[in-house]
Amino acid sequence: MGARRFQAPSCAVLLLFAAGMAIAGTGHWRRGAFVMGAAALAGGVIRWVLPQQWAGMLAVRRRWFDVLLMLGAGAVIWLVALVVPPQ
């Protein structure tokens, strides 16, 4: 039970990202991109807050690198969703 509990944060981020992909797949790409960006931002915040042994698969490298990469990716996804004009 203990090992699975530590994978809950990474599973939550993965499920949120998958939900964004499903939304984008239905034709609402901008909403899907916002959800995917929120998943990346949430992953960055979770990695920043949780200790190394509780972060599960969100802990890949050093904490500052993981946080910077995930927050940056989430911000870029949101920026693209905002900047690309609707068709």
VOSE-414994 format. One record per atom (N, C-alpha, C, CB): y, x, z; residue number from 0; residue in three letters; atom name. Coordinates in nm, 4 decimals. Glycine has a CB too. Example, Ala and Ser with C-alpha at 12.3 -4.5 7.8 and 13.67 -1.06 7.14 Angstrom:
VOSE-414994
          Y          X          Z   num   residu   atome
    -0.5690     1.3190     0.7800     0      ALA       N
    -0.4500     1.2300     0.7800     0      ALA      CA
    -0.3300     1.3200     0.7800     0      ALA       C
    -0.4473     1.1308     0.9046     0      ALA      CB
    -0.2250     1.2850     0.7080     1      SER       N
    -0.1060     1.3670     0.7140     1      SER      CA
     0.0030     1.2900     0.7870     1      SER       C
    -0.0598     1.4084     0.5725     1      SER      CB
***
This chain:
VOSE-414994
          Y          X          Z   num   residu   atome
    -0.1206     0.0821     0.0000     0      MET       N
     0.0000     0.0000     0.0000     0      MET      CA
     0.1258     0.0857     0.0000     0      MET       C
     0.0005    -0.0930     0.1204     0      MET      CB
     0.1242     0.1970     0.0703     1      GLY       N
     0.2429     0.2800     0.0816     1      GLY      CA
     0.2863     0.3409    -0.0499     1      GLY       C
     0.2193     0.3881     0.1803     1      GLY      CB
     0.1905     0.3877    -0.1309     2      ALA       N
     0.2251     0.4499    -0.2581     2      ALA      CA
     0.2833     0.3484    -0.3554     2      ALA       C
     0.1028     0.5165    -0.3193     2      ALA      CB
     0.2339     0.2275    -0.3536     3      ARG       N
     0.2865     0.1245    -0.4441     3      ARG      CA
     0.4272     0.0809    -0.4034     3      ARG       C
     0.1928     0.0029    -0.4464     3      ARG      CB
     0.4549     0.0841    -0.2737     4      ARG       N
     0.5875     0.0436    -0.2277     4      ARG      CA
     0.6947     0.1366    -0.2825     4      ARG       C
     0.5928     0.0415    -0.0748     4      ARG      CB
     0.6612     0.2644    -0.2966     5      PHE       N
     0.7593     0.3603    -0.3452     5      PHE      CA
     0.7825     0.3483    -0.4956     5      PHE       C
     0.7151     0.5006    -0.3114     5      PHE      CB
     0.6964     0.2757    -0.5661     6      GLN       N
     0.7175     0.2538    -0.7085     6      GLN      CA
     0.7974     0.1264    -0.7354     6      GLN       C
     0.5840     0.2473    -0.7802     6      GLN      CB
     0.8261     0.0488    -0.6328     7      ALA       N
     0.8995    -0.0770    -0.6506     7      ALA      CA
     1.0385    -0.0568    -0.7115     7      ALA       C
     0.9127    -0.1478    -0.5174     7      ALA      CB
     1.1180     0.0443    -0.6709     8      PRO       N
     1.2503     0.0602    -0.7340     8      PRO      CA
     1.2411     0.0901    -0.8837     8      PRO       C
     1.3275     0.1717    -0.6650     8      PRO      CB
     1.1498     0.1773    -0.9221     9      SER       N
     1.1385     0.2094    -1.0644     9      SER      CA
     1.0832     0.0911    -1.1427     9      SER       C
     1.0494     0.3323    -1.0848     9      SER      CB
     0.9935     0.0126    -1.0831    10      CYS       N
     0.9427    -0.1072    -1.1502    10      CYS      CA
     1.0529    -0.2118    -1.1676    10      CYS       C
     0.8257    -0.1668    -1.0710    10      CYS      CB
     1.1387    -0.2253    -1.0676    11      ALA       N
     1.2489    -0.3205    -1.0781    11      ALA      CA
     1.3449    -0.2822    -1.1901    11      ALA       C
     1.3241    -0.3293    -0.9456    11      ALA      CB
     1.3760    -0.1540    -1.2004    12      VAL       N
     1.4641    -0.1067    -1.3074    12      VAL      CA
     1.3974    -0.1273    -1.4430    12      VAL       C
     1.5001     0.0426    -1.2871    12      VAL      CB
     1.2695    -0.0986    -1.4520    13      LEU       N
     1.1960    -0.1157    -1.5773    13      LEU      CA
     1.1900    -0.2627    -1.6181    13      LEU       C
     1.0542    -0.0591    -1.5641    13      LEU      CB
     1.1657    -0.3517    -1.5235    14      LEU       N
     1.1619    -0.4947    -1.5552    14      LEU      CA
     1.2984    -0.5465    -1.5999    14      LEU       C
     1.1136    -0.5740    -1.4343    14      LEU      CB
     1.4048    -0.4990    -1.5361    15      LEU       N
     1.5394    -0.5397    -1.5770    15      LEU      CA
     1.5705    -0.4899    -1.7179    15      LEU       C
     1.6442    -0.4866    -1.4776    15      LEU      CB
     1.5301    -0.3662    -1.7470    16      PHE       N
     1.5522    -0.3130    -1.8814    16      PHE      CA
     1.4706    -0.3908    -1.9846    16      PHE       C
     1.5159    -0.1637    -1.8866    16      PHE      CB
     1.3460    -0.4241    -1.9502    17      ALA       N
     1.2616    -0.5018    -2.0414    17      ALA      CA
     1.3196    -0.6414    -2.0640    17      ALA       C
     1.1185    -0.5124    -1.9861    17      ALA      CB
     1.3786    -0.6996    -1.9605    18      ALA       N
     1.4437    -0.8297    -1.9773    18      ALA      CA
     1.5614    -0.8188    -2.0735    18      ALA       C
     1.4910    -0.8845    -1.8414    18      ALA      CB
     1.6369    -0.7110    -2.0641    19      GLY       N
     1.7464    -0.6889    -2.1591    19      GLY      CA
     1.6965    -0.6725    -2.3009    19      GLY       C
     1.8265    -0.5672    -2.1196    19      GLY      CB
     1.5845    -0.6036    -2.3180    20      MET       N
     1.5276    -0.5892    -2.4518    20      MET      CA
     1.4798    -0.7237    -2.5058    20      MET       C
     1.4116    -0.4889    -2.4501    20      MET      CB
     1.4219    -0.8073    -2.4184    21      ALA       N
     1.3785    -0.9401    -2.4615    21      ALA      CA
     1.4975    -1.0263    -2.5018    21      ALA       C
     1.2990    -1.0090    -2.3501    21      ALA      CB
     1.6056    -1.0169    -2.4261    22      ILE       N
     1.7267    -1.0923    -2.4608    22      ILE      CA
     1.7824    -1.0434    -2.5941    22      ILE       C
     1.8339    -1.0787    -2.3494    22      ILE      CB
     1.7862    -0.9131    -2.6126    23      ALA       N
     1.8355    -0.8586    -2.7396    23      ALA      CA
     1.7439    -0.8974    -2.8552    23      ALA       C
     1.8476    -0.7057    -2.7313    23      ALA      CB
     1.6160    -0.9081    -2.8284    24      GLY       N
     1.5208    -0.9463    -2.9329    24      GLY      CA
     1.5344    -1.0898    -2.9780    24      GLY       C
     1.3820    -0.9236    -2.8853    24      GLY      CB
     1.5957    -1.1736    -2.8960    25      THR       N
     1.6155    -1.3133    -2.9345    25      THR      CA
     1.7431    -1.3337    -3.0157    25      THR       C
     1.6193    -1.4010    -2.8109    25      THR      CB
     1.8131    -1.2247    -3.0446    26      GLY       N
     1.9329    -1.2356    -3.1262    26      GLY      CA
     2.0630    -1.2200    -3.0491    26      GLY       C
     1.9331    -1.3659    -3.1950    26      GLY      CB
     2.0560    -1.2134    -2.9191    27      HIS       N
     2.1759    -1.1959    -2.8366    27      HIS      CA
     2.1859    -1.0488    -2.7969    27      HIS       C
     2.1719    -1.2884    -2.7094    27      HIS      CB
     2.2172    -0.9638    -2.8935    28      TRP       N
     2.2107    -0.8196    -2.8699    28      TRP      CA
     2.3145    -0.7728    -2.7686    28      TRP       C
     2.2295    -0.7448    -3.0003    28      TRP      CB
     2.4308    -0.8364    -2.7684    29      ARG       N
     2.5358    -0.7931    -2.6753    29      ARG      CA
     2.4972    -0.8242    -2.5303    29      ARG       C
     2.6698    -0.8613    -2.7103    29      ARG      CB
     2.4451    -0.9433    -2.5063    30      ARG       N
     2.3986    -0.9777    -2.3716    30      ARG      CA
     2.2835    -0.8863    -2.3305    30      ARG       C
     2.3546    -1.1259    -2.3651    30      ARG      CB
     2.1919    -0.8615    -2.4233    31      GLY       N
     2.0805    -0.7727    -2.3942    31      GLY      CA
     2.1263    -0.6318    -2.3622    31      GLY       C
     1.9850    -0.7699    -2.5102    31      GLY      CB
     2.2269    -0.5848    -2.4351    32      ALA       N
     2.2794    -0.4508    -2.4087    32      ALA      CA
     2.3454    -0.4437    -2.2713    32      ALA       C
     2.3798    -0.4103    -2.5173    32      ALA      CB
     2.4134    -0.5493    -2.2318    33      PHE       N
     2.4735    -0.5505    -2.0977    33      PHE      CA
     2.3658    -0.5458    -1.9895    33      PHE       C
     2.5615    -0.6757    -2.0791    33      PHE      CB
     2.2570    -0.6183    -2.0096    34      VAL       N
     2.1485    -0.6174    -1.9112    34      VAL      CA
     2.0811    -0.4804    -1.9081    34      VAL       C
     2.0447    -0.7278    -1.9432    34      VAL      CB
     2.0602    -0.4195    -2.0247    35      MET       N
     1.9994    -0.2858    -2.0282    35      MET      CA
     2.0918    -0.1824    -1.9636    35      MET       C
     1.9672    -0.2448    -2.1738    35      MET      CB
     2.2215    -0.1940    -1.9876    36      GLY       N
     2.3166    -0.1050    -1.9222    36      GLY      CA
     2.3192    -0.1255    -1.7717    36      GLY       C
     2.4552    -0.1258    -1.9791    36      GLY      CB
     2.3071    -0.2505    -1.7292    37      ALA       N
     2.3018    -0.2791    -1.5855    37      ALA      CA
     2.1760    -0.2189    -1.5236    37      ALA       C
     2.3061    -0.4314    -1.5601    37      ALA      CB
     2.0658    -0.2193    -1.5972    38      ALA       N
     1.9420    -0.1589    -1.5469    38      ALA      CA
     1.9604    -0.0087    -1.5283    38      ALA       C
     1.8243    -0.1869    -1.6431    38      ALA      CB
     2.0240     0.0567    -1.6248    39      ALA       N
     2.0469     0.2012    -1.6125    39      ALA      CA
     2.1429     0.2309    -1.4971    39      ALA       C
     2.1030     0.2586    -1.7446    39      ALA      CB
     2.2470     0.1509    -1.4830    40      LEU       N
     2.3401     0.1701    -1.3718    40      LEU      CA
     2.2713     0.1462    -1.2375    40      LEU       C
     2.4606     0.0765    -1.3864    40      LEU      CB
     2.1883     0.0433    -1.2308    41      ALA       N
     2.1145     0.0155    -1.1078    41      ALA      CA
     2.0193     0.1304    -1.0749    41      ALA       C
     2.0364    -0.1163    -1.1206    41      ALA      CB
     1.9553     0.1853    -1.1778    42      GLY       N
     1.8675     0.2998    -1.1550    42      GLY      CA
     1.9426     0.4190    -1.1003    42      GLY       C
     1.7977     0.3383    -1.2828    42      GLY      CB
     2.0621     0.4417    -1.1506    43      GLY       N
     2.1434     0.5511    -1.0997    43      GLY      CA
     2.1854     0.5313    -0.9552    43      GLY       C
     2.2649     0.5681    -1.1851    43      GLY      CB
     2.2243     0.4102    -0.9221    44      VAL       N
     2.2650     0.3813    -0.7848    44      VAL      CA
     2.1453     0.3899    -0.6902    44      VAL       C
     2.3300     0.2420    -0.7760    44      VAL      CB
     2.0320     0.3370    -0.7334    45      ILE       N
     1.9116     0.3435    -0.6496    45      ILE      CA
     1.8707     0.4883    -0.6268    45      ILE       C
     1.7955     0.2651    -0.7144    45      ILE      CB
     1.8772     0.5689    -0.7318    46      ARG       N
     1.8404     0.7100    -0.7172    46      ARG      CA
     1.9373     0.7824    -0.6242    46      ARG       C
     1.8373     0.7792    -0.8545    46      ARG      CB
     2.0635     0.7441    -0.6271    47      TRP       N
     2.1645     0.8058    -0.5425    47      TRP      CA
     2.1420     0.7700    -0.3949    47      TRP       C
     2.3047     0.7623    -0.5871    47      TRP      CB
     2.1032     0.6465    -0.3690    48      VAL       N
     2.0930     0.5961    -0.2330    48      VAL      CA
     1.9598     0.6322    -0.1664    48      VAL       C
     2.1112     0.4464    -0.2330    48      VAL      CB
     1.8500     0.6211    -0.2399    49      LEU       N
     1.7187     0.6420    -0.1793    49      LEU      CA
     1.6853     0.7900    -0.1643    49      LEU       C
     1.6117     0.5735    -0.2623    49      LEU      CB
     1.6101     0.8246    -0.0610    50      PRO       N
     1.5639     0.9633    -0.0486    50      PRO      CA
     1.4611     0.9983    -0.1560    50      PRO       C
     1.5038     0.9869     0.0902    50      PRO      CB
     1.4384     1.1255    -0.1742    51      GLN       N
     1.3502     1.1767    -0.2793    51      GLN      CA
     1.2123     1.1103    -0.2764    51      GLN       C
     1.3348     1.3276    -0.2654    51      GLN      CB
     1.1508     1.1000    -0.1597    52      GLN       N
     1.0147     1.0488    -0.1519    52      GLN      CA
     1.0071     0.8980    -0.1725    52      GLN       C
     0.9545     1.0844    -0.0189    52      GLN      CB
     1.1180     0.8254    -0.1617    53      TRP       N
     1.1180     0.6811    -0.1826    53      TRP      CA
     1.1619     0.6414    -0.3225    53      TRP       C
     1.2071     0.6152    -0.0820    53      TRP      CB
     1.2177     0.7327    -0.3978    54      ALA       N
     1.2720     0.6989    -0.5294    54      ALA      CA
     1.1639     0.6772    -0.6341    54      ALA       C
     1.3653     0.8076    -0.5757    54      ALA      CB
     1.0433     0.7225    -0.6079    55      GLY       N
     0.9340     0.7015    -0.7023    55      GLY      CA
     0.9588     0.7739    -0.8327    55      GLY       C
     0.9142     0.5536    -0.7285    55      GLY      CB
     0.9355     0.7052    -0.9426    56      MET       N
     0.9493     0.7672    -1.0743    56      MET      CA
     1.0944     0.7807    -1.1187    56      MET       C
     0.8732     0.6874    -1.1766    56      MET      CB
     1.1881     0.7306    -1.0412    57      LEU       N
     1.3295     0.7530    -1.0733    57      LEU      CA
     1.3702     0.8963    -1.0422    57      LEU       C
     1.4185     0.6550    -0.9956    57      LEU      CB
     1.2947     0.9629    -0.9580    58      ALA       N
     1.3233     1.1021    -0.9225    58      ALA      CA
     1.2506     1.1933    -1.0205    58      ALA       C
     1.2806     1.1332    -0.7752    58      ALA      CB
     1.3230     1.2440    -1.1182    59      VAL       N
     1.2642     1.3315    -1.2187    59      VAL      CA
     1.3094     1.4750    -1.1967    59      VAL       C
     1.3016     1.2846    -1.3598    59      VAL      CB
     1.4367     1.4933    -1.1798    60      ARG       N
     1.4932     1.6268    -1.1583    60      ARG      CA
     1.5706     1.6254    -1.0276    60      ARG       C
     1.5852     1.6701    -1.2774    60      ARG      CB
     1.6731     1.7052    -1.0201    61      ARG       N
     1.7565     1.7025    -0.8998    61      ARG      CA
     1.8339     1.5715    -0.8933    61      ARG       C
     1.8538     1.8230    -0.8975    61      ARG      CB
     1.8711     1.5337    -0.7732    62      ARG       N
     1.9363     1.4039    -0.7536    62      ARG      CA
     2.0637     1.3917    -0.8360    62      ARG       C
     1.9682     1.3826    -0.6062    62      ARG      CB
     2.1503     1.4922    -0.8331    63      TRP       N
     2.2782     1.4827    -0.9032    63      TRP      CA
     2.2559     1.4661    -1.0528    63      TRP       C
     2.3644     1.6069    -0.8757    63      TRP      CB
     2.1527     1.5309    -1.1079    64      PHE       N
     2.1254     1.5211    -1.2507    64      PHE      CA
     2.0751     1.3811    -1.2862    64      PHE       C
     2.0225     1.6273    -1.2931    64      PHE      CB
     1.9819     1.3298    -1.2069    65      ASP       N
     1.9289     1.1954    -1.2322    65      ASP      CA
     2.0386     1.0898    -1.2250    65      ASP       C
     1.8182     1.1622    -1.1321    65      ASP      CB
     2.1205     1.0990    -1.1215    66      VAL       N
     2.2274     1.0005    -1.1021    66      VAL      CA
     2.3285     1.0090    -1.2167    66      VAL       C
     2.2983     1.0229    -0.9659    66      VAL      CB
     2.3698     1.1297    -1.2495    67      LEU       N
     2.4678     1.1477    -1.3573    67      LEU      CA
     2.4142     1.0978    -1.4909    67      LEU       C
     2.5070     1.2948    -1.3692    67      LEU      CB
     2.2889     1.1263    -1.5190    68      LEU       N
     2.2294     1.0846    -1.6462    68      LEU      CA
     2.2163     0.9326    -1.6546    68      LEU       C
     2.0920     1.1497    -1.6643    68      LEU      CB
     2.1674     0.8697    -1.5486    69      MET       N
     2.1483     0.7242    -1.5544    69      MET      CA
     2.2801     0.6487    -1.5515    69      MET       C
     2.0611     0.6782    -1.4390    69      MET      CB
     2.3749     0.6928    -1.4701    70      LEU       N
     2.5053     0.6262    -1.4700    70      LEU      CA
     2.5775     0.6470    -1.6029    70      LEU       C
     2.5919     0.6782    -1.3542    70      LEU      CB
     2.5661     0.7663    -1.6586    71      GLY       N
     2.6265     0.7925    -1.7890    71      GLY      CA
     2.5640     0.7085    -1.8986    71      GLY       C
     2.6140     0.9387    -1.8237    71      GLY      CB
     2.4318     0.6971    -1.8977    72      ALA       N
     2.3635     0.6156    -1.9989    72      ALA      CA
     2.4034     0.4691    -1.9862    72      ALA       C
     2.2107     0.6300    -1.9861    72      ALA      CB
     2.4097     0.4186    -1.8635    73      GLY       N
     2.4516     0.2795    -1.8440    73      GLY      CA
     2.5936     0.2552    -1.8899    73      GLY       C
     2.4387     0.2410    -1.6990    73      GLY      CB
     2.6821     0.3496    -1.8617    74      ALA       N
     2.8214     0.3347    -1.9048    74      ALA      CA
     2.8329     0.3385    -2.0573    74      ALA       C
     2.9086     0.4452    -1.8429    74      ALA      CB
     2.7580     0.4260    -2.1219    75      VAL       N
     2.7632     0.4342    -2.2681    75      VAL      CA
     2.7067     0.3076    -2.3312    75      VAL       C
     2.6856     0.5574    -2.3181    75      VAL      CB
     2.5992     0.2539    -2.2766    76      ILE       N
     2.5422     0.1299    -2.3306    76      ILE      CA
     2.6431     0.0166    -2.3173    76      ILE       C
     2.4101     0.0933    -2.2578    76      ILE      CB
     2.7085     0.0063    -2.2011    77      TRP       N
     2.8106    -0.0969    -2.1832    77      TRP      CA
     2.9280    -0.0760    -2.2787    77      TRP       C
     2.8603    -0.0977    -2.0384    77      TRP      CB
     2.9686     0.0484    -2.2973    78      LEU       N
     3.0801     0.0776    -2.3867    78      LEU      CA
     3.0480     0.0379    -2.5302    78      LEU       C
     3.1157     0.2256    -2.3802    78      LEU      CB
     2.9275     0.0681    -2.5748    79      VAL       N
     2.8868     0.0289    -2.7103    79      VAL      CA
     2.8851    -0.1216    -2.7231    79      VAL       C
     2.7488     0.0863    -2.7450    79      VAL      CB
     2.8341    -0.1907    -2.6213    80      ALA       N
     2.8303    -0.3376    -2.6259    80      ALA      CA
     2.9709    -0.3976    -2.6314    80      ALA       C
     2.7552    -0.3925    -2.5038    80      ALA      CB
     3.0667    -0.3306    -2.5699    81      LEU       N
     3.2042    -0.3812    -2.5712    81      LEU      CA
     3.2783    -0.3478    -2.7005    81      LEU       C
     3.2806    -0.3249    -2.4534    81      LEU      CB
     3.2510    -0.2294    -2.7575    82      VAL       N
     3.3305    -0.1805    -2.8696    82      VAL      CA
     3.2844    -0.2354    -3.0045    82      VAL       C
     3.3262    -0.0305    -2.8725    82      VAL      CB
     3.1545    -0.2510    -3.0223    83      VAL       N
     3.1032    -0.2964    -3.1524    83      VAL      CA
     3.1488    -0.4401    -3.1751    83      VAL       C
     2.9465    -0.2859    -3.1590    83      VAL      CB
     3.2154    -0.4649    -3.2878    84      PRO       N
     3.2663    -0.5997    -3.3120    84      PRO      CA
     3.1519    -0.6966    -3.3419    84      PRO       C
     3.3668    -0.5990    -3.4282    84      PRO      CB
     3.1678    -0.8225    -3.2997    85      PRO       N
     3.0651    -0.9232    -3.3305    85      PRO      CA
     3.0654    -0.9551    -3.4799    85      PRO       C
     3.0886    -1.0526    -3.2481    85      PRO      CB
     2.9517    -0.9957    -3.5273    86      GLN       N
     2.9417    -1.0252    -3.6720    86      GLN      CA
     2.9554    -1.1705    -3.6996    86      GLN       C
     2.8108    -0.9767    -3.7285    86      GLN      CB
***
